[in-house]
Amino acid sequence: MTSSERPGGVYYENCDAAWAAGAAPMESDEPGYRGELDRDKDGTACEPDDS
């Protein structure tokens, strides 16, 4: 499993795992958000590509 419960909230290994769980995109105040998943550091992690 790519996501698991952790003390203090939810952990997603990467954005693919967050999307698969239906949790992406995530705002900075939502469970599962980590700065490592916020590539442009705007407070929203795992945003869809702007292609």
DAZILIN-V815536 format. One record per residue. N is the residue number from 1. RES is the residue in one small letter. SS is DSSP state (A for helix, B for strand, O for the rest). PHI is phi in radians with two decimals (none if undefined). PSI is psi in whole degrees, -180 to 180 (* if undefined). Layout:
n = [N N]
res = [RES RES]
ss = [SS SS]
phi = [PHI PHI]
psi = [PSI PSI]
This chain:
n = [1 2 3 4 5 6 7 8 9 10 11 12 13 14 15 16 17 18 19 20 21 22 23 24 25 26 27 28 29 30 31 32 33 34 35 36 37 38 39 40 41 42 43 44 45 46 47 48 49 50 51]
res = [m t s s e r p g g v y y e n c d a a w a a g a a p m e s d e p g y r g e l d r d k d g t a c e p d d s]
ss = [O O B B B B O O B B B B O O A A A A A A O O O O O B B O O O O O O O A A A O O O O O O B B O O O O O O]
phi = [none -1.61 -2.21 -2.63 -1.28 -2.31 -0.94 1.57 2.68 -1.83 -2.12 -1.97 -1.06 -2.77 -1.17 -1.03 -1.17 -1.14 -1.12 -1.08 -1.49 1.36 -1.75 -1.67 -1.27 -2.13 -1.46 -1.07 -1.71 -1.77 -1.01 1.67 -1.16 -2.45 -0.99 -1.13 -1.62 -1.78 -1.12 -1.81 0.98 -1.81 1.64 -2.20 -1.69 1.04 -1.23 -1.15 -1.11 -1.62 -1.67]
psi = [139 -13 151 158 140 154 129 -1 -161 145 128 129 -38 178 -33 -41 -39 -43 -43 -31 -4 20 -13 150 160 134 161 -20 9 151 139 -17 135 143 -31 -23 -5 87 -32 6 41 6 1 119 150 45 149 151 145 52 *]
